[in-house]
Amino acid sequence: MANTDSASGLESFRSEARAWIAENFPSSLKGRAAELALAHNAAKIAPDFAVWRKRVADKGWGAPTWPLEYGGAGLTLAHGRIIQQEMLAAGAFSPMGEGLGLTMVGPTILEVGTDDQRRRHLAPIARGEQIWCLGYSEPNAGSDLVALQTRCEDRGDHWEVNGQKTWTSGANYADWCGALVRTDPAAAKHEGISFVLIPMHQPGVETRPIALIGGTSSFCETFFNAARVEKTDMLGPINQGWGVGKRLLQHERASQMGEGVLNQVKPVPLPEIARSYVDVDADGRLADKDLRARLSQHLLRARAHELTLARVTAETKGNSASNAASMLKNSASEIAQTRAELVIEIMGSRGLGWESEGFAEAEIQAMRTMLASKAMSIYGGTAEVQNNIIAKRILELPEMTSSS
């Protein structure tokens, strides 16, 4: 396939991608992206999942923009977006799981890791064979992450980690954890932190799932009790992990604003949902003028977000892990939350179901989605933290000073 960002080159690639997906995507998996989003159990639910994952991995489309030697396809971000669009259009999806490795840890290893770390981790991540979680927040270190206390001590031939992390997404099935740990308690808070890669399948690691209001347990408490980390598994220099950790968070925000993720689910258009539940007038428009106006405003804001995302990506030459990611992360959160609330409003009492047989599956999921969406303005850095980043690093506003 041609790897050029010219208009003709991209259109040619789109045609080839569409044809490849049509030929290789198993029809038994169509429309099942949400159900099969977790790579750790998908093959048990759908036997064709393993076939699809191997085909995507062999194509390099698990991480299409990564270099060939690390399991990618060496494509540009524009090509990656086309793959995503064509998969969505075909009811297909990336079979590589929820992708903390793909969207956060992998890009960070690609940038700052050693050759050995890239060799051991990137190709398995790209192929969906290595699942990652992140050890950032602690019971007493959330938005004030620099207050973390998980200790990492030198034991001669290895590092020993002791402490607790919380809100570790997918820790109960992850193979590895990328964690911020304190390696020098005597140093200034930012300067005594390192970033380590911790193997999860060892006696010194315990995970406990946390039940969430949306009915899932995707987060865990994670306990490290003399967990072993090899000397070759420190990412970046010792005591300089804060910079590595911040860089990873930029990749996280970029992924949350829609870049780099192929396992998204194409949502049912809001107007289509509305026409199924709300009366229409003689012209086929929603009879509720206020709802119609708010729905239109939401669709316009969503479209503006998409266009701004495309512009920022173009301006940063495909490196979407920039300060602008904070702005777009907040925008994406607001759009997703507004959509979820509109769906509940449109469905009325039908959107209040939880598990009764009297409700359709889409109606039950609407409430769970709305509840889960509330976390979007908290995880990955709260909306307030993102606003501070925007104010300081994009708008370059002066620091506030207290009046005398």
KARATA-V272205 format. One line per field, one symbol per residue. ss: DSSP state (H for helix, E for strand, C for the rest). Layout:
ss: ???
//
This chain:
ss: CCCCCCHHHHHHHHHHHHHHHHHHCCHHHCCCCCCCCCHHHHHHHCCHHHHHHHHHHHHCCCCCCCCHHHCCCCCCHHHHHHHHHHHHHCCCCCCCCCCHHHHHHHHHHHHHCCHHHHHHHHHHHHCCCCCEEEECCECCECCCHHHCCCEEEECCCEEEEEEEECCCCCCCCCCEEEEEEECCCCCCHHHHEEEEEEECCCCCEEEEEECCCCCCCCEEEEEEEEEEEEHHHECCCCCCHHHHHHHHHHHHHHHHCCCCCCCCCCCCCHHHHHHHHCCECCCCCECCHHHHHHHHHHHHHHHHHHHHHHHHHHHCCCCCCCCHHHHHHHHHHHHHHHHHHHHHHHHHHHHHCCCCCCCCHHHHHHHHHHHHHHHHHCCCCCHHHHHHHHHHHHCCCCCCCCCC
//
